[in-house]
Amino acid sequence: MTAQIALGLLLTAVTAFLAKKYKALSSSGIAAAVLLALVLIATSWEGFVLMFLFFSSSSAFTRIGYRKKKERGASEREGGRSLSQVLCSGGVPAVVSGLCYTVNGLREAAALAVASTIAFSNADTWASELGSLSSVEPRLITNLRRKVPHGVSGGVTLLGELGAVMGSAFIAVPASLLLALARNYGWSWASVRIDPFSFGALVLLLGWGGEILDSVLGAVAQIKYLCPKCGAFSDKSIHVCGSKTRAVLGLPFIKNETVNLMSEAALALLATVISLHL
Ligand SMILES: [Zn+2]
């Protein structure tokens, strides 16, 4: 296990340095990400590897076509993802892994919950980063006849949904391999009863399903603003044109991060229940 811990610490240090250099995360975001990485290294090496794949691939996708996304008001902030974004997308897998580590019988269930919540975060990020480059105007997932501008939560495009499936698979395939390796090398997932193929298939479905739930919650519950000047919907209180927008839909305290956190918590619970019944 020592080799995995050493490699995990090295990868965390290098990634934190690169995240700072390329402004993928704010300073407090980096501190939180390092803390989450340490929890995963200590409790589930496999979960750490998946989190590393999520973070590096999603940061790369954020940079693709950044200028186009910025023009559309669908880009991430230039200072990098914030502390609350890090905690809301990586907090659930780390907390589940940390809590279940000490409880006999839940350690196995944690494997599916950790892998699927990371697959969900990856699917969600790939979907929005790829979808916002689509030349087609997004449609609201709860009312496909209604078009919404890029970057508005609940808006879906074919390219974005393709991104979601690929993003979930990008975590599910390695998760399946890690489970097979864990059995050979006695890692923390060694006692998981599901076979590696079914495990990967479940992770893929749960990650993608979570992303659909997230879009629906984003469309129904998340606060949305209307720009009085352009007459366009936006997720932000100041529109890309510079005008102050007014809230017209959704609940005021529910932001994008809140929706992510709710979807992830629901997914973690569902994955744990499925694991305990398999
Ligand atoms: Zn405007």
py3Dmol code that shows the C-alpha trace and the ligand (Angstrom):
import py3Dmol

protein = """\
ATOM      1  CA  MET A   1       0.000   0.000   0.000  1.00  0.00           C
ATOM      2  CA  THR A   2       2.984   2.337   0.641  1.00  0.00           C
ATOM      3  CA  ALA A   3       3.725   2.634  -3.089  1.00  0.00           C
ATOM      4  CA  GLN A   4       0.125   3.740  -3.778  1.00  0.00           C
ATOM      5  CA  ILE A   5       0.247   6.330  -0.996  1.00  0.00           C
ATOM      6  CA  ALA A   6       3.551   7.731  -2.284  1.00  0.00           C
ATOM      7  CA  LEU A   7       2.258   7.864  -5.880  1.00  0.00           C
ATOM      8  CA  GLY A   8      -1.010   9.457  -4.692  1.00  0.00           C
ATOM      9  CA  LEU A   9       0.835  12.177  -2.776  1.00  0.00           C
ATOM     10  CA  LEU A  10       3.137  12.852  -5.731  1.00  0.00           C
ATOM     11  CA  LEU A  11       0.201  13.118  -8.192  1.00  0.00           C
ATOM     12  CA  THR A  12      -1.641  15.427  -5.759  1.00  0.00           C
ATOM     13  CA  ALA A  13       1.366  17.735  -5.428  1.00  0.00           C
ATOM     14  CA  VAL A  14       1.996  17.896  -9.206  1.00  0.00           C
ATOM     15  CA  THR A  15      -1.727  18.435  -9.943  1.00  0.00           C
ATOM     16  CA  ALA A  16      -2.042  21.180  -7.299  1.00  0.00           C
ATOM     17  CA  PHE A  17       0.974  22.940  -8.859  1.00  0.00           C
ATOM     18  CA  LEU A  18      -0.509  22.698 -12.377  1.00  0.00           C
ATOM     19  CA  ALA A  19      -3.966  23.783 -11.145  1.00  0.00           C
ATOM     20  CA  LYS A  20      -2.349  26.901  -9.677  1.00  0.00           C
ATOM     21  CA  LYS A  21      -0.234  27.569 -12.767  1.00  0.00           C
ATOM     22  CA  TYR A  22      -3.108  27.200 -15.256  1.00  0.00           C
ATOM     23  CA  LYS A  23      -5.713  28.722 -12.905  1.00  0.00           C
ATOM     24  CA  ALA A  24      -7.949  25.640 -13.034  1.00  0.00           C
ATOM     25  CA  LEU A  25      -8.883  26.318  -9.399  1.00  0.00           C
ATOM     26  CA  SER A  26      -8.832  29.324  -7.070  1.00  0.00           C
ATOM     27  CA  SER A  27      -6.367  29.179  -4.114  1.00  0.00           C
ATOM     28  CA  SER A  28      -9.052  28.067  -1.650  1.00  0.00           C
ATOM     29  CA  GLY A  29     -10.301  25.603  -4.299  1.00  0.00           C
ATOM     30  CA  ILE A  30      -6.826  24.040  -4.455  1.00  0.00           C
ATOM     31  CA  ALA A  31      -6.654  23.738  -0.653  1.00  0.00           C
ATOM     32  CA  ALA A  32     -10.033  21.957  -0.607  1.00  0.00           C
ATOM     33  CA  ALA A  33      -9.091  19.683  -3.534  1.00  0.00           C
ATOM     34  CA  VAL A  34      -5.845  18.637  -1.780  1.00  0.00           C
ATOM     35  CA  LEU A  35      -7.805  17.843   1.392  1.00  0.00           C
ATOM     36  CA  LEU A  36     -10.314  15.697  -0.568  1.00  0.00           C
ATOM     37  CA  ALA A  37      -7.424  13.932  -2.345  1.00  0.00           C
ATOM     38  CA  LEU A  38      -5.780  13.107   1.004  1.00  0.00           C
ATOM     39  CA  VAL A  39      -9.033  11.644   2.382  1.00  0.00           C
ATOM     40  CA  LEU A  40      -9.326   9.421  -0.716  1.00  0.00           C
ATOM     41  CA  ILE A  41      -5.657   8.337  -0.626  1.00  0.00           C
ATOM     42  CA  ALA A  42      -6.096   7.308   3.015  1.00  0.00           C
ATOM     43  CA  THR A  43      -9.370   5.421   2.505  1.00  0.00           C
ATOM     44  CA  SER A  44      -9.680   4.305  -1.127  1.00  0.00           C
ATOM     45  CA  TRP A  45      -6.751   4.402  -3.530  1.00  0.00           C
ATOM     46  CA  GLU A  46      -9.083   3.396  -6.355  1.00  0.00           C
ATOM     47  CA  GLY A  47     -11.357   6.368  -5.621  1.00  0.00           C
ATOM     48  CA  PHE A  48      -8.333   8.652  -5.694  1.00  0.00           C
ATOM     49  CA  VAL A  49      -7.303   7.425  -9.169  1.00  0.00           C
ATOM     50  CA  LEU A  50     -10.847   8.082 -10.470  1.00  0.00           C
ATOM     51  CA  MET A  51     -10.927  11.542  -8.874  1.00  0.00           C
ATOM     52  CA  PHE A  52      -7.582  12.304 -10.522  1.00  0.00           C
ATOM     53  CA  LEU A  53      -8.984  11.250 -13.937  1.00  0.00           C
ATOM     54  CA  PHE A  54     -12.062  13.416 -13.362  1.00  0.00           C
ATOM     55  CA  PHE A  55     -10.109  16.481 -12.342  1.00  0.00           C
ATOM     56  CA  SER A  56      -7.470  16.343 -15.074  1.00  0.00           C
ATOM     57  CA  SER A  57      -9.870  15.566 -17.956  1.00  0.00           C
ATOM     58  CA  SER A  58     -12.484  18.099 -16.848  1.00  0.00           C
ATOM     59  CA  SER A  59      -9.889  20.850 -16.430  1.00  0.00           C
ATOM     60  CA  ALA A  60      -8.636  20.115 -19.949  1.00  0.00           C
ATOM     61  CA  PHE A  61     -12.193  20.283 -21.386  1.00  0.00           C
ATOM     62  CA  THR A  62     -12.776  23.611 -19.625  1.00  0.00           C
ATOM     63  CA  ARG A  63      -9.872  25.108 -21.589  1.00  0.00           C
ATOM     64  CA  ILE A  64     -11.097  23.832 -24.980  1.00  0.00           C
ATOM     65  CA  GLY A  65     -12.873  26.648 -26.846  1.00  0.00           C
ATOM     66  CA  TYR A  66     -12.698  28.906 -23.776  1.00  0.00           C
ATOM     67  CA  ARG A  67     -13.086  32.120 -25.821  1.00  0.00           C
ATOM     68  CA  LYS A  68     -16.251  30.875 -27.549  1.00  0.00           C
ATOM     69  CA  LYS A  69     -17.756  29.829 -24.199  1.00  0.00           C
ATOM     70  CA  LYS A  70     -16.862  33.214 -22.718  1.00  0.00           C
ATOM     71  CA  GLU A  71     -18.606  35.071 -25.560  1.00  0.00           C
ATOM     72  CA  ARG A  72     -21.678  32.961 -24.895  1.00  0.00           C
ATOM     73  CA  GLY A  73     -21.505  33.577 -21.135  1.00  0.00           C
ATOM     74  CA  ALA A  74     -21.096  29.841 -20.564  1.00  0.00           C
ATOM     75  CA  SER A  75     -17.455  29.791 -19.419  1.00  0.00           C
ATOM     76  CA  GLU A  76     -16.024  29.082 -15.973  1.00  0.00           C
ATOM     77  CA  ARG A  77     -14.632  32.089 -14.085  1.00  0.00           C
ATOM     78  CA  GLU A  78     -11.130  33.124 -15.162  1.00  0.00           C
ATOM     79  CA  GLY A  79      -9.800  32.726 -11.607  1.00  0.00           C
ATOM     80  CA  GLY A  80     -10.629  29.008 -11.755  1.00  0.00           C
ATOM     81  CA  ARG A  81     -13.302  26.896 -10.089  1.00  0.00           C
ATOM     82  CA  SER A  82     -14.121  28.063  -6.566  1.00  0.00           C
ATOM     83  CA  LEU A  83     -14.002  26.433  -3.138  1.00  0.00           C
ATOM     84  CA  SER A  84     -17.752  25.749  -3.149  1.00  0.00           C
ATOM     85  CA  GLN A  85     -17.590  24.227  -6.654  1.00  0.00           C
ATOM     86  CA  VAL A  86     -14.799  21.861  -5.513  1.00  0.00           C
ATOM     87  CA  LEU A  87     -16.669  20.853  -2.363  1.00  0.00           C
ATOM     88  CA  CYS A  88     -19.981  20.367  -4.187  1.00  0.00           C
ATOM     89  CA  SER A  89     -18.493  18.176  -6.941  1.00  0.00           C
ATOM     90  CA  GLY A  90     -15.764  16.278  -5.038  1.00  0.00           C
ATOM     91  CA  GLY A  91     -17.058  16.438  -1.476  1.00  0.00           C
ATOM     92  CA  VAL A  92     -19.606  13.629  -1.671  1.00  0.00           C
ATOM     93  CA  PRO A  93     -17.203  10.875  -2.891  1.00  0.00           C
ATOM     94  CA  ALA A  94     -14.597  11.880  -0.275  1.00  0.00           C
ATOM     95  CA  VAL A  95     -17.129  12.032   2.577  1.00  0.00           C
ATOM     96  CA  VAL A  96     -18.730   8.697   1.563  1.00  0.00           C
ATOM     97  CA  SER A  97     -15.309   7.069   1.307  1.00  0.00           C
ATOM     98  CA  GLY A  98     -14.197   8.505   4.668  1.00  0.00           C
ATOM     99  CA  LEU A  99     -17.405   7.593   6.542  1.00  0.00           C
ATOM    100  CA  CYS A 100     -17.807   4.087   5.109  1.00  0.00           C
ATOM    101  CA  TYR A 101     -14.141   3.193   5.648  1.00  0.00           C
ATOM    102  CA  THR A 102     -14.683   2.573   9.337  1.00  0.00           C
ATOM    103  CA  VAL A 103     -17.971   0.647   9.027  1.00  0.00           C
ATOM    104  CA  ASN A 104     -17.793  -3.055   8.233  1.00  0.00           C
ATOM    105  CA  GLY A 105     -20.183  -4.033   5.455  1.00  0.00           C
ATOM    106  CA  LEU A 106     -20.368  -0.472   4.146  1.00  0.00           C
ATOM    107  CA  ARG A 107     -16.837  -0.431   2.760  1.00  0.00           C
ATOM    108  CA  GLU A 108     -17.920  -2.538  -0.211  1.00  0.00           C
ATOM    109  CA  ALA A 109     -21.007  -0.410  -0.772  1.00  0.00           C
ATOM    110  CA  ALA A 110     -18.846   2.710  -0.710  1.00  0.00           C
ATOM    111  CA  ALA A 111     -16.936   1.541  -3.806  1.00  0.00           C
ATOM    112  CA  LEU A 112     -20.000   1.858  -6.068  1.00  0.00           C
ATOM    113  CA  ALA A 113     -21.100   5.134  -4.436  1.00  0.00           C
ATOM    114  CA  VAL A 114     -17.631   6.687  -4.786  1.00  0.00           C
ATOM    115  CA  ALA A 115     -17.153   5.549  -8.411  1.00  0.00           C
ATOM    116  CA  SER A 116     -20.658   6.593  -9.534  1.00  0.00           C
ATOM    117  CA  THR A 117     -20.566  10.034  -7.910  1.00  0.00           C
ATOM    118  CA  ILE A 118     -17.211  10.710  -9.596  1.00  0.00           C
ATOM    119  CA  ALA A 119     -18.634   9.388 -12.911  1.00  0.00           C
ATOM    120  CA  PHE A 120     -21.559  11.791 -12.425  1.00  0.00           C
ATOM    121  CA  SER A 121     -19.280  14.801 -11.791  1.00  0.00           C
ATOM    122  CA  ASN A 122     -17.258  13.909 -14.873  1.00  0.00           C
ATOM    123  CA  ALA A 123     -20.389  13.400 -17.004  1.00  0.00           C
ATOM    124  CA  ASP A 124     -21.801  16.719 -15.796  1.00  0.00           C
ATOM    125  CA  THR A 125     -18.610  18.666 -16.527  1.00  0.00           C
ATOM    126  CA  TRP A 126     -17.979  17.076 -19.929  1.00  0.00           C
ATOM    127  CA  ALA A 127     -21.655  17.648 -20.842  1.00  0.00           C
ATOM    128  CA  SER A 128     -21.595  21.351 -20.048  1.00  0.00           C
ATOM    129  CA  GLU A 129     -18.116  22.005 -21.435  1.00  0.00           C
ATOM    130  CA  LEU A 130     -18.830  20.173 -24.729  1.00  0.00           C
ATOM    131  CA  GLY A 131     -22.484  21.196 -24.939  1.00  0.00           C
ATOM    132  CA  SER A 132     -21.625  24.894 -24.701  1.00  0.00           C
ATOM    133  CA  LEU A 133     -19.548  24.523 -27.888  1.00  0.00           C
ATOM    134  CA  SER A 134     -22.501  23.072 -29.815  1.00  0.00           C
ATOM    135  CA  SER A 135     -23.686  25.086 -32.816  1.00  0.00           C
ATOM    136  CA  VAL A 136     -27.255  24.087 -31.965  1.00  0.00           C
ATOM    137  CA  GLU A 137     -29.223  26.115 -29.409  1.00  0.00           C
ATOM    138  CA  PRO A 138     -29.917  24.073 -26.240  1.00  0.00           C
ATOM    139  CA  ARG A 139     -33.462  23.035 -25.351  1.00  0.00           C
ATOM    140  CA  LEU A 140     -34.871  22.820 -21.846  1.00  0.00           C
ATOM    141  CA  ILE A 141     -34.860  19.164 -20.690  1.00  0.00           C
ATOM    142  CA  THR A 142     -38.315  19.555 -19.100  1.00  0.00           C
ATOM    143  CA  ASN A 143     -39.824  21.194 -22.201  1.00  0.00           C
ATOM    144  CA  LEU A 144     -37.900  20.315 -25.356  1.00  0.00           C
ATOM    145  CA  ARG A 145     -39.816  22.871 -27.443  1.00  0.00           C
ATOM    146  CA  ARG A 146     -38.364  25.717 -25.399  1.00  0.00           C
ATOM    147  CA  LYS A 147     -34.932  26.964 -26.486  1.00  0.00           C
ATOM    148  CA  VAL A 148     -32.556  28.466 -23.910  1.00  0.00           C
ATOM    149  CA  PRO A 149     -29.143  30.176 -24.373  1.00  0.00           C
ATOM    150  CA  HIS A 150     -25.906  28.230 -23.820  1.00  0.00           C
ATOM    151  CA  GLY A 151     -24.809  27.968 -20.196  1.00  0.00           C
ATOM    152  CA  VAL A 152     -28.330  27.973 -18.742  1.00  0.00           C
ATOM    153  CA  SER A 153     -28.874  25.006 -16.404  1.00  0.00           C
ATOM    154  CA  GLY A 154     -31.388  22.460 -17.622  1.00  0.00           C
ATOM    155  CA  GLY A 155     -30.569  23.226 -21.261  1.00  0.00           C
ATOM    156  CA  VAL A 156     -29.515  20.144 -23.236  1.00  0.00           C
ATOM    157  CA  THR A 157     -27.934  19.518 -26.649  1.00  0.00           C
ATOM    158  CA  LEU A 158     -27.101  16.282 -28.453  1.00  0.00           C
ATOM    159  CA  LEU A 159     -23.364  17.094 -28.208  1.00  0.00           C
ATOM    160  CA  GLY A 160     -23.733  17.726 -24.473  1.00  0.00           C
ATOM    161  CA  GLU A 161     -25.543  14.421 -23.906  1.00  0.00           C
ATOM    162  CA  LEU A 162     -22.873  12.609 -25.924  1.00  0.00           C
ATOM    163  CA  GLY A 163     -20.324  14.326 -23.644  1.00  0.00           C
ATOM    164  CA  ALA A 164     -22.234  13.052 -20.610  1.00  0.00           C
ATOM    165  CA  VAL A 165     -22.160   9.421 -21.778  1.00  0.00           C
ATOM    166  CA  MET A 166     -18.481   9.635 -22.731  1.00  0.00           C
ATOM    167  CA  GLY A 167     -17.662  11.425 -19.466  1.00  0.00           C
ATOM    168  CA  SER A 168     -19.368   8.712 -17.438  1.00  0.00           C
ATOM    169  CA  ALA A 169     -17.636   5.969 -19.478  1.00  0.00           C
ATOM    170  CA  PHE A 170     -14.275   7.693 -18.954  1.00  0.00           C
ATOM    171  CA  ILE A 171     -14.657   6.889 -15.227  1.00  0.00           C
ATOM    172  CA  ALA A 172     -16.646   3.622 -15.536  1.00  0.00           C
ATOM    173  CA  VAL A 173     -14.075   1.761 -17.681  1.00  0.00           C
ATOM    174  CA  PRO A 174     -11.102   2.509 -15.361  1.00  0.00           C
ATOM    175  CA  ALA A 175     -13.375   1.756 -12.351  1.00  0.00           C
ATOM    176  CA  SER A 176     -13.979  -1.714 -13.759  1.00  0.00           C
ATOM    177  CA  LEU A 177     -10.227  -2.250 -14.323  1.00  0.00           C
ATOM    178  CA  LEU A 178      -9.392  -0.953 -10.839  1.00  0.00           C
ATOM    179  CA  LEU A 179     -11.840  -3.421  -9.296  1.00  0.00           C
ATOM    180  CA  ALA A 180     -10.179  -6.298 -11.169  1.00  0.00           C
ATOM    181  CA  LEU A 181      -6.737  -5.086 -10.009  1.00  0.00           C
ATOM    182  CA  ALA A 182      -7.953  -4.525  -6.437  1.00  0.00           C
ATOM    183  CA  ARG A 183      -8.829  -8.209  -6.182  1.00  0.00           C
ATOM    184  CA  ASN A 184      -5.360  -9.236  -7.342  1.00  0.00           C
ATOM    185  CA  TYR A 185      -3.440  -6.790  -5.200  1.00  0.00           C
ATOM    186  CA  GLY A 186      -5.656  -6.662  -2.116  1.00  0.00           C
ATOM    187  CA  TRP A 187      -6.518  -2.959  -2.409  1.00  0.00           C
ATOM    188  CA  SER A 188      -9.457  -1.447  -0.523  1.00  0.00           C
ATOM    189  CA  TRP A 189     -12.040  -2.610  -3.113  1.00  0.00           C
ATOM    190  CA  ALA A 190     -10.798  -6.240  -2.884  1.00  0.00           C
ATOM    191  CA  SER A 191     -13.886  -7.448  -1.009  1.00  0.00           C
ATOM    192  CA  VAL A 192     -16.469  -5.917  -3.405  1.00  0.00           C
ATOM    193  CA  ARG A 193     -18.745  -8.787  -4.460  1.00  0.00           C
ATOM    194  CA  ILE A 194     -19.988  -7.490  -7.848  1.00  0.00           C
ATOM    195  CA  ASP A 195     -17.957  -8.679 -10.862  1.00  0.00           C
ATOM    196  CA  PRO A 196     -15.825  -5.954 -12.494  1.00  0.00           C
ATOM    197  CA  PHE A 197     -17.869  -5.857 -15.745  1.00  0.00           C
ATOM    198  CA  SER A 198     -21.225  -5.350 -14.002  1.00  0.00           C
ATOM    199  CA  PHE A 199     -19.584  -2.858 -11.652  1.00  0.00           C
ATOM    200  CA  GLY A 200     -18.385  -0.773 -14.623  1.00  0.00           C
ATOM    201  CA  ALA A 201     -21.802  -0.992 -16.314  1.00  0.00           C
ATOM    202  CA  LEU A 202     -23.539   0.181 -13.120  1.00  0.00           C
ATOM    203  CA  VAL A 203     -21.096   3.079 -12.711  1.00  0.00           C
ATOM    204  CA  LEU A 204     -21.736   4.130 -16.333  1.00  0.00           C
ATOM    205  CA  LEU A 205     -25.531   4.066 -15.908  1.00  0.00           C
ATOM    206  CA  LEU A 206     -25.554   5.743 -12.496  1.00  0.00           C
ATOM    207  CA  GLY A 207     -23.132   8.479 -13.609  1.00  0.00           C
ATOM    208  CA  TRP A 208     -25.184   9.259 -16.712  1.00  0.00           C
ATOM    209  CA  GLY A 209     -28.522   8.925 -14.872  1.00  0.00           C
ATOM    210  CA  GLY A 210     -27.235  11.340 -12.228  1.00  0.00           C
ATOM    211  CA  GLU A 211     -26.418  13.859 -14.936  1.00  0.00           C
ATOM    212  CA  ILE A 212     -29.977  13.636 -16.319  1.00  0.00           C
ATOM    213  CA  LEU A 213     -31.376  14.115 -12.792  1.00  0.00           C
ATOM    214  CA  ASP A 214     -29.061  17.105 -12.419  1.00  0.00           C
ATOM    215  CA  SER A 215     -30.389  18.655 -15.659  1.00  0.00           C
ATOM    216  CA  VAL A 216     -33.991  18.149 -14.561  1.00  0.00           C
ATOM    217  CA  LEU A 217     -33.314  19.689 -11.128  1.00  0.00           C
ATOM    218  CA  GLY A 218     -31.397  22.481 -12.864  1.00  0.00           C
ATOM    219  CA  ALA A 219     -34.396  23.170 -15.118  1.00  0.00           C
ATOM    220  CA  VAL A 220     -37.041  22.965 -12.391  1.00  0.00           C
ATOM    221  CA  ALA A 221     -35.502  24.226  -9.163  1.00  0.00           C
ATOM    222  CA  GLN A 222     -32.431  26.313  -9.978  1.00  0.00           C
ATOM    223  CA  ILE A 223     -32.770  30.093  -9.988  1.00  0.00           C
ATOM    224  CA  LYS A 224     -32.891  31.631 -13.472  1.00  0.00           C
ATOM    225  CA  TYR A 225     -32.617  35.228 -14.491  1.00  0.00           C
ATOM    226  CA  LEU A 226     -33.981  37.161 -17.457  1.00  0.00           C
ATOM    227  CA  CYS A 227     -31.978  39.954 -19.098  1.00  0.00           C
ATOM    228  CA  PRO A 228     -34.366  42.888 -19.675  1.00  0.00           C
ATOM    229  CA  LYS A 229     -32.164  44.234 -22.478  1.00  0.00           C
ATOM    230  CA  CYS A 230     -31.677  41.028 -24.551  1.00  0.00           C
ATOM    231  CA  GLY A 231     -34.773  39.154 -23.383  1.00  0.00           C
ATOM    232  CA  ALA A 232     -32.564  36.074 -22.839  1.00  0.00           C
ATOM    233  CA  PHE A 233     -32.446  33.634 -19.915  1.00  0.00           C
ATOM    234  CA  SER A 234     -29.233  33.420 -17.889  1.00  0.00           C
ATOM    235  CA  ASP A 235     -27.872  31.631 -14.789  1.00  0.00           C
ATOM    236  CA  LYS A 236     -26.050  34.783 -13.748  1.00  0.00           C
ATOM    237  CA  SER A 237     -27.286  37.943 -12.024  1.00  0.00           C
ATOM    238  CA  ILE A 238     -25.269  40.058 -14.478  1.00  0.00           C
ATOM    239  CA  HIS A 239     -25.793  39.118 -18.149  1.00  0.00           C
ATOM    240  CA  VAL A 240     -22.887  38.845 -20.675  1.00  0.00           C
ATOM    241  CA  CYS A 241     -24.087  42.164 -22.164  1.00  0.00           C
ATOM    242  CA  GLY A 242     -23.405  43.838 -18.796  1.00  0.00           C
ATOM    243  CA  SER A 243     -27.061  44.451 -17.838  1.00  0.00           C
ATOM    244  CA  LYS A 244     -28.419  43.527 -14.430  1.00  0.00           C
ATOM    245  CA  THR A 245     -30.891  40.663 -14.785  1.00  0.00           C
ATOM    246  CA  ARG A 246     -33.934  39.839 -12.678  1.00  0.00           C
ATOM    247  CA  ALA A 247     -34.887  36.480 -11.165  1.00  0.00           C
ATOM    248  CA  VAL A 248     -37.883  34.954 -12.947  1.00  0.00           C
ATOM    249  CA  LEU A 249     -37.798  31.186 -12.380  1.00  0.00           C
ATOM    250  CA  GLY A 250     -36.682  28.691  -9.744  1.00  0.00           C
ATOM    251  CA  LEU A 251     -35.855  29.094  -6.070  1.00  0.00           C
ATOM    252  CA  PRO A 252     -33.511  31.901  -4.946  1.00  0.00           C
ATOM    253  CA  PHE A 253     -31.280  29.748  -2.712  1.00  0.00           C
ATOM    254  CA  ILE A 254     -30.742  26.995  -5.296  1.00  0.00           C
ATOM    255  CA  LYS A 255     -27.670  27.623  -7.426  1.00  0.00           C
ATOM    256  CA  ASN A 256     -25.766  25.346  -9.786  1.00  0.00           C
ATOM    257  CA  GLU A 257     -23.550  23.997  -6.969  1.00  0.00           C
ATOM    258  CA  THR A 258     -26.610  23.247  -4.812  1.00  0.00           C
ATOM    259  CA  VAL A 259     -28.174  21.235  -7.648  1.00  0.00           C
ATOM    260  CA  ASN A 260     -24.893  19.322  -8.113  1.00  0.00           C
ATOM    261  CA  LEU A 261     -24.724  18.531  -4.427  1.00  0.00           C
ATOM    262  CA  MET A 262     -28.361  17.354  -4.265  1.00  0.00           C
ATOM    263  CA  SER A 263     -27.954  15.105  -7.327  1.00  0.00           C
ATOM    264  CA  GLU A 264     -24.715  13.664  -5.975  1.00  0.00           C
ATOM    265  CA  ALA A 265     -26.118  12.970  -2.524  1.00  0.00           C
ATOM    266  CA  ALA A 266     -29.164  11.221  -4.054  1.00  0.00           C
ATOM    267  CA  LEU A 267     -26.880   9.194  -6.315  1.00  0.00           C
ATOM    268  CA  ALA A 268     -24.578   8.154  -3.428  1.00  0.00           C
ATOM    269  CA  LEU A 269     -27.589   6.948  -1.470  1.00  0.00           C
ATOM    270  CA  LEU A 270     -29.013   5.024  -4.449  1.00  0.00           C
ATOM    271  CA  ALA A 271     -25.622   3.414  -5.209  1.00  0.00           C
ATOM    272  CA  THR A 272     -25.209   2.341  -1.568  1.00  0.00           C
ATOM    273  CA  VAL A 273     -28.704   0.795  -1.508  1.00  0.00           C
ATOM    274  CA  ILE A 274     -28.023  -1.053  -4.824  1.00  0.00           C
ATOM    275  CA  SER A 275     -24.692  -2.381  -3.490  1.00  0.00           C
ATOM    276  CA  LEU A 276     -26.262  -3.668  -0.292  1.00  0.00           C
ATOM    277  CA  HIS A 277     -28.864  -5.608  -2.307  1.00  0.00           C
ATOM    278  CA  LEU A 278     -26.519  -7.209  -4.817  1.00  0.00           C
TER     279      LEU A 278
END
"""
ligand_1 = """\
1
ZN
Zn -28.310 41.011 -21.898
"""
view = py3Dmol.view(width=600, height=400)
view.addModel(protein, "pdb")
view.setStyle({"model": 0}, {"cartoon": {"style": "trace"}})
view.addModel(ligand_1, "xyz")
view.setStyle({"model": 1}, {"stick": {}})
view.zoomTo()
view.show()
